[in-house]
């Protein structure tokens, strides 16, 4: 059993939303995993539990798996929710996901097992996170970063071998920064985004040039 819960109230309540603004992501996940009153945990439950920090939490959840090499098509599946969330962040809307995504769930036992495996990594990352340069994690800077993440999420759909790793890393760094109000991580995410777009753009330009040379050779 994971003993990290310190909240009062339940996901979706005003008390829980208030607590979510000051509790670490790892503690909130642990609280959900330790809730014996639930049979299953859904994406919608995480959204409700995170309160006004749902953007950072959900973008992190959907971006992190793309950092590792995944089977073909995985990035497109995980990229779809990222596109929706990033577009909402850009427009300054409240986070919302269609039921087909929000309703996805797993048993509480399986969720607890996943959280248990992720906890050491999350705790190490959170030791490096602290509120600083917070103006970069609130509007209008947050809206700008939403637009950057939107472009990166669209890039994840491109059928490029290993081409999703840098964009996913950039989104993850940005999401961590927004989640914990750490502007330094947001800057790191922005730098990584510039590198990712430069690499992907260069690869696309090379592919187009190669295609044109092949066509020219066939025509001549």
Secondary structure by P-SEA (a helix, b strand, c coil): cccccccccccccaaaaaaaacccaaaaaaaaaaccccccccaaaaaaaaccaaaaaaaaaaccccccccccaaaaaaaaaaaaaaaaaaaccccccccccccccccaaaaaaaaaaaaaaaaaaaaacccccccccccaaaaaaaaaaaaaaaaaaccccccaaaaaaaaaaaaaaaaaccaaaaaaaaaaaaaaaaaaaaaaaaaaaaaaaaaaaaac
